[in-house]
Amino acid sequence: MKKFSYLVYGLKILSDIECSELVALDELQQHEYDVLIEVHPVSSEIHERIEDGWYSSYCNESMWFHIPEIATYWMQDGNYILIELCHGSDLQMAKQYLLGSCLGMIMLQRNMIAIHGGTIVFDGKGVIFTGDRGAGKSTITSALRLKGYPFVADDVSSIEVGQRHFIHPGFPQQKLCQDAMHQLGYNLDDFKTLMGDTQMKYLIPAHESFVYHKVPLHGIVELKVVDDIQEIQMELLKGQEKLMTIYRNIYRIEMKRFEGMNPEYFKKCVEIAKEIPVYRILRPKGLMTVDAQMKWLEEIFLGQAEGELI
């Protein structure tokens, strides 16, 4: 079977499945990859668990989950993903779980910190936008990208923790819901669609503004929707709240709750919290505040004016 080579989140991937969304590499040799993806039947033990009504299992080195009518996925030791496709399954949908949850679990197994959110570059410095579903992560990153700011990642931002912290690129595509498409002035008919977890998403190519190299991490911004305000507010977080905001927004952090937090992983979270500013933008529910948010962000990260923090 022909294999395909890619680079995503700082990992070299060798895959049985073609993923045209990803950044392609020259053909990798067998010893050069970080993660191998193979299409192959999962073990009889996993099949038996599925027949007994189980749809997932998570432990330190081995994780698997089953999506009915799509595929069963098994992640091992941070370097191997095995996929068994269901008969007649939608390959595009199967790839979304591969590029999302599977790679997220691989990064957890490798003790990599990956924040659930996108990254935009301000003057060479990467800023991650995170928050709960519906907070407006993809909307603000898309608006900034359309304004000309370079784009590093849409849904997951992988952090390399060291003497300096860096964000590794994801892949040059964004996914937007219909409301965000309307807000940003896109013509819906121009883009392919994909059914997300709860609603249809539109796939937006972003090759022209994509950054193909890692960028220094300069800040993290958590977006939050609240009912009782009429205009946006911004907070600079400190202490334990800062650390817990980072931890809470780690991609697939619920898996760590199954397997337990190890000291090395927690230490990386602490190092980020010690050195990187974390902000929270509070935005009013039901109001269009993207322009106001961008003004605040430019004031804070470009120093065009003094940002007033609450």
Backbone bond lengths (Angstrom), bond angles and torsions (degrees), N, CA, C in turn:
res aa  C-N    CA-C-N  psi(-1)  N-CA   C-N-CA  omega(-1)  CA-C   N-CA-C  phi
1 M - - - 1.463 - - 1.529 109.75 -
2 K 1.335 116.41 134.71 1.463 121.51 177.88 1.520 109.45 -65.16
3 K 1.317 116.43 139.16 1.455 121.12 178.10 1.527 110.10 -113.47
4 F 1.327 115.23 153.28 1.456 122.45 -176.26 1.526 108.97 -120.74
5 S 1.344 115.52 143.29 1.465 121.11 -174.72 1.527 110.20 -115.43
6 Y 1.342 115.79 133.04 1.459 120.59 -176.29 1.523 110.75 -142.04
7 L 1.335 114.56 163.54 1.458 122.11 172.34 1.521 108.43 -126.10
8 V 1.328 117.00 123.06 1.464 121.35 178.49 1.525 108.63 -150.60
9 Y 1.338 115.93 136.58 1.471 122.39 179.15 1.531 112.66 56.96
10 G 1.336 116.79 26.01 1.453 120.70 -179.06 1.511 114.30 82.95
11 L 1.334 117.56 7.02 1.465 122.56 -178.38 1.525 110.69 -110.95
12 K 1.335 116.06 135.35 1.461 121.22 172.64 1.527 108.33 -85.49
13 I 1.322 115.57 124.89 1.465 122.32 -173.77 1.523 109.69 -113.06
14 L 1.322 116.86 133.89 1.465 122.90 170.88 1.523 106.56 -117.07
15 S 1.345 117.27 118.77 1.460 120.18 -166.29 1.525 113.03 -132.54
16 D 1.340 114.82 141.86 1.462 120.57 170.03 1.523 111.49 -73.20
17 I 1.327 116.83 -22.89 1.459 122.03 -175.38 1.524 109.32 -101.38
18 E 1.311 116.34 130.19 1.459 120.50 176.12 1.522 109.33 -74.83
19 C 1.323 116.03 127.50 1.467 122.10 179.75 1.525 107.50 -124.94
20 S 1.313 116.37 86.75 1.462 120.55 -174.68 1.526 112.27 -65.52
21 E 1.346 117.09 -15.89 1.460 120.25 177.51 1.522 111.93 -66.58
22 L 1.329 117.16 -29.22 1.458 121.98 -172.83 1.526 112.32 -82.50
23 V 1.311 115.39 164.55 1.464 122.06 176.14 1.523 108.31 -80.48
24 A 1.334 116.49 118.14 1.467 121.53 -175.97 1.527 110.88 -77.44
25 L 1.326 115.22 145.80 1.459 122.97 173.28 1.515 109.26 -110.85
26 D 1.331 115.73 162.28 1.452 118.60 168.10 1.523 108.13 -60.18
27 E 1.308 116.70 157.42 1.464 120.91 -175.08 1.529 111.12 -54.20
28 L 1.333 115.13 125.28 1.463 120.97 -179.99 1.520 110.98 -84.81
29 Q 1.299 115.75 145.46 1.452 120.27 169.86 1.530 108.75 -81.54
30 Q 1.315 116.66 161.51 1.455 120.95 -174.01 1.533 112.27 -57.49
31 H 1.338 117.54 -31.06 1.467 119.79 -175.99 1.520 112.72 -89.83
32 E 1.327 118.82 -0.32 1.460 120.76 -172.34 1.525 113.92 -97.43
33 Y 1.298 119.02 -13.12 1.467 119.55 -173.84 1.524 111.46 -86.71
34 D 1.346 114.88 156.50 1.466 122.03 173.29 1.519 111.39 -94.11
35 V 1.336 115.99 -34.47 1.468 121.23 -176.76 1.523 109.13 -134.87
36 L 1.324 116.24 130.30 1.463 122.86 176.44 1.524 108.61 -105.79
37 I 1.335 116.44 129.92 1.465 122.25 177.71 1.519 108.06 -114.95
38 E 1.329 116.74 121.24 1.456 121.42 -178.84 1.521 110.84 -126.70
39 V 1.329 114.86 145.32 1.465 121.83 172.11 1.519 107.35 -95.44
40 H 1.326 116.18 116.69 1.466 120.52 -173.34 1.522 107.81 -166.47
41 P 1.334 118.68 150.17 1.471 119.75 176.58 1.530 111.48 -60.39
42 V 1.325 115.70 140.43 1.462 120.05 174.60 1.525 108.97 -76.62
43 S 1.309 116.95 174.07 1.462 121.39 -174.70 1.527 111.87 -68.02
44 S 1.325 115.46 157.54 1.468 120.81 176.64 1.524 110.53 -62.05
45 E 1.327 117.09 -31.88 1.469 120.51 178.36 1.527 111.21 -61.36
46 I 1.344 116.36 -43.46 1.463 119.54 178.21 1.521 110.45 -65.65
47 H 1.331 117.53 -41.50 1.469 120.33 177.27 1.527 110.79 -58.86
48 E 1.317 116.82 -41.31 1.465 120.28 179.57 1.523 110.94 -64.58
49 R 1.332 116.71 -39.74 1.464 119.84 178.91 1.529 110.45 -63.94
50 I 1.338 116.27 -40.33 1.466 119.92 179.03 1.522 110.45 -63.85
51 E 1.333 116.40 -43.06 1.467 120.50 178.46 1.526 111.70 -62.83
52 D 1.333 116.71 -27.09 1.467 121.39 178.23 1.528 112.49 -84.88
53 G 1.344 116.16 1.62 1.459 119.73 176.56 1.512 115.98 99.52
54 W 1.338 116.93 6.00 1.461 120.12 176.85 1.529 109.42 -87.16
55 Y 1.341 116.09 141.93 1.461 119.79 179.86 1.529 112.62 -121.82
56 S 1.328 117.43 0.16 1.462 119.48 178.74 1.518 109.90 -167.11
57 S 1.332 114.85 159.14 1.463 122.12 174.33 1.522 107.55 -155.10
58 Y 1.325 116.04 132.80 1.454 120.29 -175.61 1.525 110.23 -132.32
59 C 1.327 116.19 124.63 1.459 121.27 171.33 1.525 107.22 -142.92
60 N 1.311 117.01 -175.91 1.458 120.33 -169.37 1.527 114.10 -55.01
61 E 1.319 117.21 -56.81 1.464 120.11 -173.17 1.521 113.44 -100.05
62 S 1.318 118.16 -12.92 1.461 120.73 -172.64 1.526 110.42 -134.99
63 M 1.329 115.83 124.42 1.460 121.67 178.51 1.521 108.89 -134.17
64 W 1.315 117.11 140.68 1.456 119.43 173.58 1.522 109.47 -145.15
65 F 1.330 115.10 154.65 1.460 120.24 172.84 1.521 109.23 -150.37
66 H 1.327 115.22 155.47 1.465 122.19 -176.44 1.520 109.06 -122.71
67 I 1.318 116.29 129.06 1.463 122.63 174.37 1.524 107.24 -111.04
68 P 1.333 118.57 109.86 1.466 120.78 -176.87 1.524 112.31 -52.77
69 E 1.327 115.11 136.04 1.465 124.73 177.69 1.531 113.17 69.31
70 I 1.333 117.58 2.19 1.470 120.74 178.85 1.529 110.73 -115.62
71 A 1.328 118.38 -70.86 1.468 120.80 -175.35 1.526 110.41 -173.20
72 T 1.330 114.00 165.00 1.462 122.36 168.52 1.523 107.65 -114.46
73 Y 1.328 116.24 135.22 1.462 122.30 -174.81 1.530 109.56 -122.54
74 W 1.335 115.80 137.01 1.467 121.35 178.47 1.521 108.95 -130.82
75 M 1.334 116.87 124.03 1.455 123.39 179.79 1.524 109.65 -112.43
76 Q 1.333 116.61 131.61 1.465 120.85 -173.46 1.531 110.57 -133.59
77 D 1.341 116.80 128.16 1.473 124.18 168.25 1.527 114.78 57.50
78 G 1.320 117.88 18.20 1.452 120.03 178.01 1.509 115.11 73.54
79 N 1.346 117.11 8.35 1.473 118.34 -177.92 1.527 113.94 -138.86
80 Y 1.330 117.48 8.00 1.468 118.65 -175.47 1.527 110.20 -146.59
81 I 1.337 115.16 130.86 1.466 122.31 173.67 1.518 107.88 -125.31
82 L 1.318 115.90 123.62 1.458 121.63 176.32 1.525 107.89 -111.70
83 I 1.326 116.54 134.08 1.460 121.89 -177.47 1.519 109.32 -125.95
84 E 1.317 116.23 127.23 1.461 121.67 169.84 1.525 107.73 -112.63
85 L 1.326 115.91 111.39 1.458 121.14 -178.92 1.518 110.49 -76.89
86 C 1.317 116.87 139.59 1.461 120.71 173.12 1.523 109.45 -72.65
87 H 1.311 116.35 154.41 1.463 120.95 -179.86 1.524 109.92 -60.94
88 G 1.330 115.67 126.36 1.455 120.72 177.85 1.512 114.77 73.98
89 S 1.328 117.76 16.76 1.466 120.15 -176.07 1.526 111.47 -71.67
90 D 1.317 115.35 157.15 1.458 123.57 177.44 1.534 107.69 -80.84
91 L 1.340 116.80 109.88 1.461 120.27 -175.82 1.526 111.44 -63.13
92 Q 1.329 117.18 -36.37 1.465 119.57 179.65 1.523 110.93 -62.52
93 M 1.332 116.19 -41.36 1.458 119.72 177.55 1.532 110.59 -67.69
94 A 1.336 116.34 -40.24 1.470 120.05 178.41 1.527 110.69 -60.28
95 K 1.331 116.83 -37.06 1.465 120.04 179.56 1.521 112.11 -68.03
96 Q 1.326 117.16 -30.90 1.464 119.01 179.74 1.524 111.21 -63.77
97 Y 1.327 116.84 -39.85 1.469 119.63 175.84 1.529 110.80 -68.39
98 L 1.323 116.10 -35.70 1.463 120.39 177.97 1.524 110.95 -63.37
99 L 1.344 116.06 -48.89 1.459 120.61 -176.27 1.523 112.44 -76.98
100 G 1.328 116.92 -15.82 1.453 120.84 178.99 1.513 112.06 -101.42
101 S 1.329 116.07 -91.18 1.469 120.84 -173.11 1.521 113.07 -59.42
102 C 1.339 117.36 -42.45 1.476 119.12 -176.10 1.523 111.75 -62.70
103 L 1.330 117.11 -49.49 1.462 118.90 178.96 1.524 110.86 -66.68
104 G 1.340 116.91 -31.92 1.458 119.50 175.20 1.514 112.05 -61.46
105 M 1.332 116.83 -42.92 1.466 120.69 178.70 1.527 111.52 -69.19
106 I 1.325 116.64 -37.10 1.466 119.91 175.74 1.531 109.98 -59.37
107 M 1.327 116.94 -43.82 1.465 119.79 179.92 1.523 111.19 -65.32
108 L 1.326 117.65 -36.95 1.464 119.90 175.25 1.526 110.77 -62.44
109 Q 1.329 116.33 -44.01 1.464 119.82 179.36 1.528 111.84 -63.14
110 R 1.325 116.80 -28.65 1.463 121.69 179.91 1.535 112.18 -90.42
111 N 1.334 116.58 5.94 1.471 122.02 -177.36 1.524 112.25 59.67
112 M 1.328 116.85 33.35 1.456 122.02 175.05 1.527 109.07 -91.09
113 I 1.330 116.19 137.39 1.458 121.20 177.34 1.526 108.29 -87.19
114 A 1.316 116.77 118.22 1.463 121.99 178.36 1.523 108.26 -127.02
115 I 1.316 116.52 117.27 1.459 121.97 -179.09 1.527 109.57 -88.10
116 H 1.335 115.57 138.86 1.463 121.00 178.77 1.530 108.41 -77.52
117 G 1.319 115.50 92.75 1.455 120.56 -179.50 1.510 111.52 166.80
118 G 1.328 115.33 171.42 1.454 121.88 -177.00 1.518 112.41 -97.84
119 T 1.331 115.35 166.66 1.468 121.50 -178.67 1.521 110.80 -127.63
120 I 1.332 114.73 133.31 1.457 123.67 174.00 1.527 108.03 -121.45
121 V 1.341 116.70 150.40 1.464 121.53 -177.15 1.526 110.13 -106.15
122 F 1.334 115.49 124.14 1.457 122.52 173.30 1.525 108.09 -109.97
123 D 1.320 116.85 111.93 1.463 121.52 176.56 1.528 111.86 51.47
124 G 1.336 116.16 46.59 1.457 121.71 177.08 1.508 115.40 82.04
125 K 1.335 117.30 2.94 1.465 121.59 -175.90 1.525 109.87 -117.99
126 G 1.328 116.08 129.57 1.454 121.05 -176.03 1.520 112.57 -84.54
127 V 1.333 115.59 134.80 1.461 122.26 176.83 1.522 108.08 -125.30
128 I 1.341 116.13 126.86 1.461 122.19 -178.88 1.522 109.40 -94.75
129 F 1.342 115.86 135.63 1.464 122.28 176.46 1.518 108.65 -111.36
130 T 1.316 115.94 119.35 1.453 120.91 -175.40 1.522 110.10 -129.95
131 G 1.326 117.01 -179.27 1.457 121.75 -179.20 1.515 110.82 143.08
132 D 1.325 115.69 174.42 1.453 120.86 -179.20 1.524 111.21 -68.68
133 R 1.327 116.04 166.61 1.459 121.26 174.89 1.533 109.08 -57.71
134 G 1.333 115.80 132.71 1.455 120.25 -179.48 1.514 114.65 86.94
135 A 1.333 116.79 0.41 1.469 119.28 -179.17 1.522 112.39 -74.02
136 G 1.344 116.97 -21.95 1.457 120.49 178.48 1.513 114.45 107.03
137 K 1.336 117.06 24.34 1.475 120.89 -178.79 1.528 111.64 -59.80
138 S 1.332 116.03 -54.91 1.468 119.42 -176.59 1.522 111.41 -69.82
139 T 1.331 117.18 -29.89 1.461 119.85 179.25 1.523 110.95 -64.87
140 I 1.329 117.52 -47.91 1.464 119.58 -178.06 1.527 111.06 -70.37
141 T 1.335 118.50 -38.66 1.467 118.74 178.69 1.525 110.93 -67.14
142 S 1.335 117.50 -36.58 1.466 120.30 177.08 1.522 110.98 -66.37
143 A 1.327 116.83 -42.61 1.461 120.24 179.56 1.526 111.02 -62.43
144 L 1.322 116.75 -41.71 1.464 120.18 178.00 1.524 111.46 -67.21
145 R 1.332 116.09 -38.81 1.470 119.72 177.30 1.523 110.24 -62.85
146 L 1.326 117.21 -43.70 1.461 120.79 179.28 1.529 111.59 -65.06
147 K 1.312 116.69 -24.90 1.468 121.01 177.88 1.526 111.62 -80.59
148 G 1.342 116.51 -8.10 1.458 119.66 175.50 1.509 115.74 113.38
149 Y 1.333 117.76 0.82 1.461 119.55 179.09 1.526 110.57 -80.34
150 P 1.329 117.57 137.20 1.471 120.60 179.83 1.523 111.67 -62.23
151 F 1.326 114.19 151.26 1.463 123.40 -170.96 1.528 108.92 -120.74
152 V 1.348 117.16 131.63 1.463 121.87 -176.24 1.522 112.40 -111.76
153 A 1.327 117.16 -40.75 1.469 120.89 -176.64 1.519 109.15 -156.51
154 D 1.331 115.85 152.22 1.462 120.71 -178.04 1.519 112.14 -100.16
155 D 1.310 117.72 -56.30 1.463 121.33 -168.84 1.524 113.39 -113.13
156 V 1.331 117.16 -24.62 1.464 121.84 -178.12 1.528 108.38 -137.42
157 S 1.333 116.03 130.31 1.462 121.57 178.90 1.526 109.26 -117.97
158 S 1.330 115.76 111.87 1.464 122.94 -176.43 1.526 110.09 -89.31
159 I 1.336 116.07 124.43 1.464 121.45 -175.49 1.525 110.58 -105.47
160 E 1.325 115.50 128.98 1.466 122.18 170.92 1.525 107.47 -93.22
161 V 1.322 116.51 112.38 1.464 121.84 -176.22 1.525 109.35 -91.63
162 G 1.336 116.26 126.52 1.458 120.79 -179.80 1.513 110.06 -164.91
163 Q 1.342 116.95 -155.08 1.464 119.77 176.38 1.520 110.13 -59.39
164 R 1.321 116.38 -37.37 1.463 122.73 165.75 1.519 106.40 -120.97
165 H 1.313 116.09 144.68 1.457 120.10 -179.71 1.533 109.13 -97.17
166 F 1.340 116.19 137.02 1.456 121.53 -178.30 1.527 110.56 -126.20
167 I 1.329 115.16 154.53 1.460 122.08 173.94 1.519 108.09 -108.07
168 H 1.331 116.65 127.37 1.461 121.13 177.84 1.531 110.34 -88.79
169 P 1.330 117.10 145.55 1.467 119.82 -179.88 1.527 112.69 -63.75
170 G 1.336 114.35 147.50 1.459 120.87 170.21 1.517 108.85 -88.65
171 F 1.343 116.67 -110.22 1.462 119.69 174.23 1.522 109.28 -145.72
172 P 1.344 117.38 155.04 1.468 122.11 -168.14 1.529 114.36 -78.02
173 Q 1.304 115.43 65.87 1.464 121.31 178.95 1.522 108.54 -154.17
174 Q 1.330 115.83 142.69 1.456 120.60 172.89 1.521 109.53 -121.20
175 K 1.335 114.99 151.76 1.462 121.49 176.51 1.522 108.39 -117.51
176 L 1.336 115.57 127.67 1.459 120.74 -177.97 1.520 110.76 -128.57
177 C 1.332 115.73 144.17 1.462 120.19 173.81 1.528 109.11 -78.90
178 Q 1.321 116.22 169.59 1.463 120.71 -174.65 1.524 111.75 -63.14
179 D 1.333 118.12 -40.58 1.466 120.44 179.87 1.523 111.11 -59.87
180 A 1.334 116.82 -44.12 1.463 120.33 179.40 1.522 110.95 -66.03
181 M 1.323 116.76 -37.32 1.469 120.25 177.47 1.525 110.36 -59.20
182 H 1.328 116.55 -44.66 1.465 120.45 178.82 1.527 110.85 -65.25
183 Q 1.332 117.17 -43.69 1.465 120.99 -178.64 1.521 111.74 -59.64
184 L 1.333 116.10 -36.89 1.463 120.83 -175.33 1.524 113.08 -93.44
185 G 1.332 116.97 1.62 1.461 120.89 173.11 1.511 116.04 80.83
186 Y 1.329 117.98 21.72 1.461 120.63 177.99 1.528 110.87 -78.04
187 N 1.325 116.17 149.24 1.465 122.50 170.63 1.526 107.87 -88.79
188 L 1.317 117.50 114.41 1.461 121.18 -173.59 1.519 112.49 -59.03
189 D 1.323 117.20 -32.74 1.465 120.89 -175.51 1.527 112.86 -69.53
190 D 1.320 117.32 -12.57 1.465 120.66 -176.15 1.529 113.48 -85.76
191 F 1.341 117.76 -4.91 1.463 119.36 -170.11 1.525 112.33 -131.03
192 K 1.328 114.91 148.86 1.456 121.15 175.39 1.526 109.40 -72.94
193 T 1.324 115.05 157.86 1.462 120.30 -178.93 1.527 110.79 -123.21
194 L 1.316 113.61 161.24 1.455 121.48 177.61 1.516 107.50 -149.97
195 M 1.325 117.05 137.26 1.457 120.13 177.98 1.519 109.43 -76.30
196 G 1.329 117.03 118.20 1.454 121.84 176.73 1.510 111.44 -84.22
197 D 1.330 116.46 -162.62 1.462 120.76 -178.47 1.520 111.87 -62.56
198 T 1.338 116.53 -39.94 1.463 119.85 -174.96 1.517 113.78 -128.75
199 Q 1.326 118.63 -14.65 1.456 120.31 -177.12 1.523 110.41 -156.48
200 M 1.330 114.93 166.77 1.451 121.01 179.05 1.525 110.22 -69.07
201 K 1.328 115.73 137.05 1.460 121.51 176.15 1.527 109.49 -117.29
202 Y 1.324 115.48 145.54 1.460 122.19 176.91 1.528 108.66 -102.02
203 L 1.330 116.25 135.85 1.463 122.16 -175.82 1.527 109.54 -95.55
204 I 1.325 116.28 117.11 1.463 122.54 -174.78 1.528 109.60 -109.63
205 P 1.340 118.97 111.46 1.467 119.90 175.25 1.531 110.08 -63.22
206 A 1.331 116.54 142.07 1.468 119.98 -177.03 1.526 111.02 -138.55
207 H 1.335 116.66 37.94 1.466 120.46 -175.62 1.528 112.55 -64.24
208 E 1.333 117.19 -39.71 1.461 120.10 -172.48 1.521 112.52 -66.38
209 S 1.322 117.56 -30.88 1.468 120.26 -177.81 1.523 112.70 -103.60
210 F 1.338 117.56 2.63 1.464 121.10 -174.36 1.526 111.31 -76.70
211 V 1.324 115.92 140.73 1.465 122.86 176.76 1.525 108.32 -99.42
212 Y 1.320 117.22 122.25 1.464 121.81 -173.97 1.530 113.23 -93.93
213 H 1.306 117.80 7.63 1.467 120.64 179.52 1.529 108.72 -129.91
214 K 1.328 116.66 161.60 1.459 119.84 179.16 1.526 110.02 -69.36
215 V 1.329 115.53 151.34 1.462 121.31 -179.09 1.533 108.77 -127.96
216 P 1.330 118.12 149.74 1.468 119.83 179.03 1.528 111.40 -65.88
217 L 1.318 115.66 138.37 1.463 121.47 177.37 1.524 108.85 -78.81
218 H 1.335 115.54 124.60 1.465 120.29 -176.26 1.524 112.57 -116.20
219 G 1.328 117.58 -20.93 1.455 119.05 -179.00 1.512 111.52 -173.32
220 I 1.334 115.42 160.00 1.461 123.17 174.89 1.522 107.28 -127.49
221 V 1.322 116.59 133.81 1.461 122.32 179.64 1.517 108.87 -122.96
222 E 1.325 116.29 119.73 1.463 120.76 174.36 1.523 108.74 -95.12
223 L 1.328 116.27 128.51 1.463 122.26 177.29 1.519 109.44 -96.45
224 K 1.318 116.03 137.89 1.459 120.36 -179.05 1.519 109.63 -143.01
225 V 1.332 116.46 133.14 1.461 122.67 178.46 1.522 108.48 -95.23
226 V 1.340 116.31 129.99 1.468 120.78 179.29 1.526 109.57 -130.24
227 D 1.334 115.65 157.61 1.465 121.62 -173.61 1.521 113.95 -89.27
228 D 1.323 117.84 -29.50 1.465 120.06 -163.81 1.522 114.26 -105.03
229 I 1.334 118.24 27.88 1.461 121.03 174.43 1.523 108.92 -129.42
230 Q 1.327 116.35 159.31 1.456 121.88 -178.07 1.523 112.99 -111.99
231 E 1.328 117.56 -10.46 1.460 121.42 176.92 1.519 108.55 -146.53
232 I 1.325 115.60 164.34 1.461 118.73 -175.04 1.526 110.96 -70.06
233 Q 1.325 114.66 151.41 1.457 122.64 174.52 1.525 107.70 -133.83
234 M 1.326 116.39 152.56 1.461 120.23 179.07 1.521 110.20 -129.29
235 E 1.331 116.22 135.80 1.455 122.57 178.13 1.527 109.47 -117.95
236 L 1.312 116.78 142.41 1.458 122.47 169.06 1.525 106.82 -97.05
237 L 1.326 116.87 116.08 1.459 121.19 -173.86 1.524 110.83 -83.32
238 K 1.327 114.87 150.56 1.457 120.45 -178.50 1.523 110.61 -139.33
239 G 1.331 114.80 161.75 1.454 121.41 171.03 1.514 114.30 59.83
240 Q 1.325 114.52 -140.54 1.458 120.44 -175.63 1.518 112.00 -64.16
241 E 1.336 116.98 -34.11 1.463 119.33 179.47 1.526 110.82 -62.44
242 K 1.312 116.89 -37.12 1.465 121.98 177.58 1.523 110.52 -63.50
243 L 1.330 116.54 -48.75 1.462 120.75 179.68 1.520 111.26 -62.33
244 M 1.323 117.47 -44.54 1.460 120.58 -177.32 1.526 111.59 -69.23
245 T 1.322 117.88 -28.62 1.466 120.32 175.90 1.523 110.24 -66.66
246 I 1.324 117.16 -42.06 1.467 120.33 175.30 1.522 110.07 -61.29
247 Y 1.317 116.11 -49.98 1.469 121.01 -176.85 1.525 111.42 -61.23
248 R 1.327 116.63 -44.50 1.462 121.27 -176.72 1.529 112.49 -62.86
249 N 1.323 116.47 -28.67 1.461 120.40 -175.57 1.525 113.66 -100.31
250 I 1.323 118.00 13.50 1.464 120.49 173.36 1.524 109.15 -69.30
251 Y 1.318 115.35 135.99 1.463 120.49 -177.36 1.524 110.65 -65.82
252 R 1.321 115.42 127.20 1.469 124.45 -179.18 1.536 111.79 59.29
253 I 1.336 115.74 36.21 1.464 119.50 -179.69 1.518 111.39 -63.03
254 E 1.335 116.88 -21.76 1.471 119.04 177.90 1.521 111.67 -59.59
255 M 1.330 117.63 -25.90 1.460 119.98 176.59 1.530 111.14 -66.94
256 K 1.333 116.92 -35.37 1.461 120.03 177.22 1.525 110.78 -65.68
257 R 1.321 116.44 -29.19 1.462 118.85 178.59 1.521 110.32 -70.33
258 F 1.343 116.38 -30.13 1.465 119.61 175.24 1.527 110.76 -71.12
259 E 1.337 115.90 -47.03 1.462 119.71 -170.74 1.521 113.44 -92.81
260 G 1.327 116.90 -14.68 1.457 119.77 -179.70 1.522 111.98 94.58
261 M 1.312 115.75 144.63 1.457 121.91 -179.82 1.529 110.26 -83.26
262 N 1.336 116.28 127.65 1.462 118.40 176.68 1.531 110.25 -95.52
263 P 1.321 118.36 155.11 1.470 121.76 -174.31 1.525 113.49 -59.28
264 E 1.333 117.48 -38.51 1.465 120.27 -178.40 1.521 110.97 -62.25
265 Y 1.330 115.97 -42.10 1.459 120.44 -178.40 1.527 110.12 -66.26
266 F 1.323 116.50 -46.83 1.461 120.36 -178.68 1.528 110.80 -63.65
267 K 1.334 117.25 -37.15 1.462 120.75 178.63 1.526 110.88 -60.77
268 K 1.325 117.22 -38.69 1.466 120.27 178.14 1.525 110.80 -63.38
269 C 1.328 116.87 -40.96 1.469 120.45 177.46 1.526 110.54 -61.08
270 V 1.330 116.43 -42.13 1.463 121.48 179.70 1.523 110.55 -63.85
271 E 1.329 117.67 -41.60 1.464 121.26 -179.46 1.525 110.85 -62.87
272 I 1.325 116.81 -40.54 1.466 119.61 177.10 1.524 109.84 -63.93
273 A 1.333 116.79 -46.02 1.466 121.04 -178.09 1.528 111.75 -62.52
274 K 1.332 118.08 -34.09 1.463 121.79 -178.98 1.526 111.93 -69.17
275 E 1.331 117.31 -31.88 1.458 120.06 -167.27 1.524 114.85 -113.63
276 I 1.325 118.31 -17.12 1.462 120.98 -173.04 1.529 109.81 -114.87
277 P 1.347 118.71 128.54 1.466 119.69 176.52 1.527 111.49 -67.51
278 V 1.317 115.53 140.82 1.463 121.97 178.24 1.528 107.79 -123.49
279 Y 1.324 115.70 124.73 1.459 121.97 -179.97 1.526 109.57 -113.06
280 R 1.327 114.26 159.87 1.467 119.62 171.02 1.524 108.46 -128.09
281 I 1.322 116.00 124.65 1.457 121.08 173.00 1.517 108.09 -97.49
282 L 1.320 116.16 122.40 1.458 122.37 173.31 1.519 107.31 -97.77
283 R 1.324 116.55 123.08 1.462 118.80 -179.93 1.525 109.50 -122.67
284 P 1.342 116.98 144.91 1.462 120.30 -177.28 1.522 112.04 -71.21
285 K 1.304 115.31 139.02 1.455 121.07 179.54 1.524 110.26 -66.69
286 G 1.337 115.43 133.80 1.453 120.53 173.51 1.507 115.60 84.01
287 L 1.330 118.75 -1.18 1.456 121.22 179.33 1.525 110.19 -111.21
288 M 1.334 116.08 143.98 1.457 122.35 178.80 1.529 108.61 -83.60
289 T 1.320 117.30 109.20 1.472 120.97 -173.99 1.526 113.06 -125.28
290 V 1.321 117.54 18.20 1.468 120.09 -175.65 1.523 111.50 -59.57
291 D 1.340 118.15 -44.59 1.463 120.45 -179.14 1.524 111.23 -62.45
292 A 1.330 116.58 -41.25 1.465 120.27 178.68 1.525 110.84 -65.60
293 Q 1.329 116.50 -39.47 1.462 119.72 177.64 1.525 110.87 -62.42
294 M 1.336 116.43 -43.94 1.463 119.69 -179.29 1.523 110.88 -62.78
295 K 1.332 117.17 -38.71 1.468 120.45 178.24 1.530 110.58 -61.08
296 W 1.329 116.83 -46.41 1.464 120.87 177.30 1.529 110.74 -58.91
297 L 1.312 116.42 -46.26 1.461 120.59 -175.89 1.521 111.37 -63.95
298 E 1.320 116.94 -40.35 1.466 120.14 177.53 1.528 110.85 -65.78
299 E 1.326 116.68 -36.76 1.463 119.69 177.39 1.531 111.09 -63.77
300 I 1.322 115.94 -42.53 1.461 120.18 -176.12 1.526 111.73 -74.96
301 F 1.339 117.56 -48.29 1.463 120.47 -169.36 1.525 114.29 -96.09
302 L 1.325 117.24 -13.12 1.461 119.58 174.50 1.517 111.82 -111.42
303 G 1.344 116.74 -8.93 1.454 120.31 178.40 1.506 113.34 66.93
304 Q 1.367 116.84 28.46 1.461 119.50 -179.00 1.527 111.69 -74.27
305 A 1.334 115.41 -19.59 1.457 120.93 175.89 1.512 106.79 -160.11
306 E 1.279 117.21 168.99 1.450 120.24 179.19 1.514 109.18 -82.97
307 G 1.315 116.48 114.99 1.456 119.87 179.09 1.516 110.66 -74.00
308 E 1.326 117.09 125.54 1.462 121.28 179.09 1.514 108.85 -85.62
309 L 1.315 116.67 116.04 1.455 121.74 -177.88 1.511 109.80 -101.79
310 I 1.326 115.36 144.05 1.463 119.22 176.61 1.520 109.42 -90.31
